[in-house]
Amino acid sequence: MNAIELLIQDHQLVKKLLEELSSTTERAVKKRAELLERIKQEVSIHTTLEEEILYPAIKQAGGKEEAKMYYEAKEEHRTVDSLVIPDLLHTETGTVEFAGRVKVMKELLEHHIEEEESELFPTARKLLGKQELEDMGKAMEAQKKLLKGEQRAA
């Protein structure tokens, strides 16, 4: 599986989890906590794969426009990873406030996914070529297994 296919698969999973979380009610305290934890894990691994493997390759192969895309995408990751998710983890899952914060996280992630799939990934296909994307996909699969194993051990 090439790098872009793998990342799109991750996007689909995260969107499904976000949809599930968004449709819960204040009574689903345990389910909300479990879904949030799963989203946190998936987003964390996905972010690592993009920032360590794909983004640097695009930045290196591209010019000024690609560098701007690189920094914008990293900033969107930072917003979700450092601000939104930690904030949600400290919010009571049985509250309306939690639902509001989930809605904001969902909007941020869906915007980010849309930008990646409509701008960043087509750019990567042009700049990197089929073989490099295949090689990156293999590296990402190996890294993903390693990261999932580390999260289970923690």
C-alpha angles and dihedrals in degrees: 000000000000123000096257094049090050093050092047089052088053090049091053092050093049092047090051091049091047091051090050092048093047092053094055123103130225088265093063093079097147095041091050091052092048093048092047091051091050092049090049091053095045094046092046094053093042092050091051092051093050097043097044100038118014106031097051091049091052092046092049095046095043139058137235095313092052091048089054090050089049094054094042092051091047090050091051089052091049091051093054098037099042104031116016102041096042088048091051092048088059094048121093106254093217095063137095087232089063090053090051093050091048089054091053092047090049092051092048094049094044090051090049092048091049092051093048094048096044101037116009100043095048088049090051091051091053097043102038107035132215101290096049091049090051091051091047090050090056091048090049093050091052092046091047092054090049094049093046089051091051092050092051091050093050 
